[in-house]
Amino acid sequence: MFDAYVQTNRDRFLDELMAFCRIPSVTSEGDDGREATQWVQRRLEAIGGEVELIALDGAPPVVYAEVGPPGAERTLLIYNHYDVQPPDPLELWETPPFEPQVRAGHLYARGVADNKANVVSRIQAVEAWQATRGELPVRIKWIVEGEEEMGSPHLALLAERHGHRFADAHGCLWESGYKDADGRYLLYCGLKGIAYFELRARGAQSDLHSSMGTLVPNPAWRLVWALNTLKAPDETILVEGLMDHVRPPDPDELEYVRQLPFDAAALRERYGVAAFVGNVEDAEALVRHLYAPTCTICGIHSGYGGPGSKTVLPSEAVAKVDFRLVPDLTPELVHEVLRAHLDKHGFEDIEVIPMDGVRPARSPITSPVAQAAAAAARQVSGLEPVIYPNMAASGPMYTLCDAFGIPAVGFGVGWTGSNVHAPNENVRLEDYFDGIRLMAAFIEHFGRTAAAA
Ligand SMILES: [Zn+2]
């Protein structure tokens, strides 16, 4: 019945997705989020949602909704966002980013994979459930924010002011996800955090003739010497105390991760690198990718870098450095140990300016919400899903989930060629309609965890 309903309503469902994708909700470039939030509000109200638009300090509104019986034994938190990445470079799009088009079984539009198709497919799954199976077996509390692509600057405030409304959730479904090249659903139960810094060295008041190198200290050298103490040539992070805060992986989880498919050689070939850091291959490469923190020089700038030569002694040198964080590192802690490390090595003069910071999130791959997602993925795809303890990328999961002790899982309707954040972003239509069935199967399995608990 459920599948027949989805089949009957296929064209309307696709039209709805296209209508949502037509809204150019690039809040990072000034869109106020009004059109997108009104669209989401209307659509959630149509499935019986009690919807509120929450305004926080001038940020684009957050849609907060509750759907399903208040007395349900299980409460599911869902996190999505309605904002999308800027569409540039426009000339690389085959069709305009905000004029969704179906071509050869794919729907192309900015934001469709990240993460508008997930928003709409989840709502349509609830509609189809109610139409064919009646009342939902779970209470859903839904957050759809509008600043994810800018690093969710107001989400902590939302959690602080409104966290009591969703803190009772038994699990959280995160915004988006993908199938791998073999059609397996990739699930993840966490995200890495990030701590981003600008390191700055200063010398003379202004740039000087480089002959003054006999007398005047060069900030570019100062910065190079300071950076040199952060990491060894074997890629060990040398910032004192940092590795002491890295939580060792759970042994059972590690055993599971070692069995997961990961083709390091194919990845090296795609990136054009002869060897990975530490010469790791396959299982070791995946373990390192998921569990190791990083210390990355994202950019260095000082003096003259243009064509030809210019004999200059620069007055300033700047490096942008980021650390990807695993539990139990935090941006504040990394700032503290980095400052202490530089001081101890005689670099009190190097300024450390903290920029973005997000805490890492990770929940057990054995949590009921993760296992419900795995069962749903098995049921819909016929394939064993891949469950990651966390992704190597970062996001604000800690704020909504770990901070309240809510285990999380992410899955979605994207595929390996979805071109997320890039031109010609797309989802495959079959994945999209599978996603509606996946959501329904997930709701069913998650509802059942009440009886099992
Ligand atoms: Zn996203």
Residues whose N, C-alpha, C, O or C-beta is under 5 A from the ligand:
A	BS01	ZN	D114 N115
